[in-house]
Amino acid sequence: MNRLTGKRTVITGAGSGIGRASAQRFAQEGASVLVVGRRAANTEETVELVRAEGGVASAMVTDASVEANVEAIVARCIAEFGGLDVFFANIATPGTNTPLLEQTVDEWNDVWQTNVISCFLAAKYAGRHMTAQGGGSIILTSSAASLRANAGAISYSASKAAVNSLTQCAANAFAGTGVRVNAILPGLVKTQMTETVFEYARQRGSENRIGHMTPMKRAGQPHEIAAMAAFLASEDSSFVDGQLFSVDGGVSSTHPFGRIAL
Ligand SMILES: NC(=O)c1ccc[n+]([C@@H]2O[C@H](COP(=O)([O-])OP(=O)(O)OC[C@H]3O[C@@H](n4cnc5c(N)ncnc54)[C@H](O)[C@@H]3O)[C@@H](O)[C@H]2O)c1
């Protein structure tokens, strides 16, 4: 498929996991990708992977939760690729599982800056350029944890719920401009962020039970989230705006449930 031919794209948090898989998928579909990450080695490795497959990508190492840096990311994409059509804001920090009564405002501010403010800044600076150009797609990574408790730290879940609201509000703020804003809500996906979950299960010998509460009975893979991102980046989603897409093996469709053998 070449749905993204000619698309000038930014992906943040692209040095690993879902962001890396999306950089590869976007480039496979013809996009030019500005790979943004915090760690130079990881970020450059993603660029090498994309180029090894014949794709077009450049690395930018920066903290994508800081206002001046997000403005610079947009400027760099325009300078390097001649414009900006897609901004996939994908960074996050998981927060900590400190008991609620002991949590601090500093921790919440940190989670908010990385998980929510980064998305606001993406909407602000990508939106500024895209409204002037007459269109574009902004994609935010939320989480299944945004919908209910117990799928992540409290600050993380609350921050991702804020991302959901931002998605709807920004889509409406850009009404009539051709700029679309949508969010992806992944379920459990095997990445650097969830490595401890998988490692814990491995140590307990319960790896085969990962995802057992999920209708699909398994965890997801980064490329399965990247496939949704590619759809939202492409003109295949030209009438899709302000929506929250769960890509979670069905887990958000169900209450906790122990299945009796069929
Ligand atoms: N893995 C899951 O199960 C899961 C589930 C739901 C949602 N998500 C979301 O998916 C997104 C991607 O996470 P992932 O699972 O691929 O994990 P990951 O840790 O592999 O990727 C996150 C990347 O973001 C980078 N990053 C973090 N803060 C940054 C900053 N301030 N500036 C620049 N880069 C920064 C990290 O270095 C890392 O490369 C996140 O928004 C996460 O909340 C993941």
The ligand as a Gaussian input file, in Angstrom:
#p B3LYP/6-31G(d) Opt

LIG

0 1
 N        2.609000      -0.543000      25.600000
 C        1.365000      -0.517000      26.028000
 O        0.827000      -1.518000      26.545000
 C        0.565000       0.738000      25.879000
 C       -0.805000       0.682000      26.189000
 C       -1.570000       1.834000      26.072000
 C       -0.975000       3.007000      25.628000
 N        0.347000       3.038000      25.333000
 C        0.912000       4.305000      24.885000
 O        1.649000       4.117000      23.712000
 C        2.611000       5.168000      23.598000
 C        3.953000       4.605000      23.208000
 O        4.422000       3.787000      24.271000
 P        5.157000       2.394000      24.025000
 O        4.325000       1.352000      24.632000
 O        5.567000       2.268000      22.612000
 O        6.412000       2.542000      25.006000
 P        7.918000       2.910000      24.740000
 O        8.507000       3.161000      26.078000
 O        8.572000       1.887000      23.880000
 O        7.829000       4.254000      23.882000
 C        7.727000       5.529000      24.444000
 C        8.840000       6.360000      23.836000
 O        8.644000       7.733000      24.180000
 C        9.884000       8.295000      24.491000
 N        9.672000       9.465000      25.319000
 C        9.132000       9.502000      26.563000
 N        9.090000      10.773000      27.007000
 C        9.623000      11.533000      26.022000
 C        9.846000      12.918000      25.882000
 N        9.531000      13.770000      26.859000
 N       10.369000      13.375000      24.723000
 C       10.698000      12.524000      23.724000
 N       10.521000      11.194000      23.799000
 C        9.980000      10.714000      24.938000
 C       10.645000       7.166000      25.199000
 O       12.049000       7.398000      25.215000
 C       10.224000       5.971000      24.363000
 O       11.088000       5.783000      23.252000
 C        2.570000       5.915000      24.930000
 O        1.791000       7.082000      24.800000
 C        1.883000       4.943000      25.855000
 O        1.221000       5.575000      26.937000
 C        1.128000       1.935000      25.448000

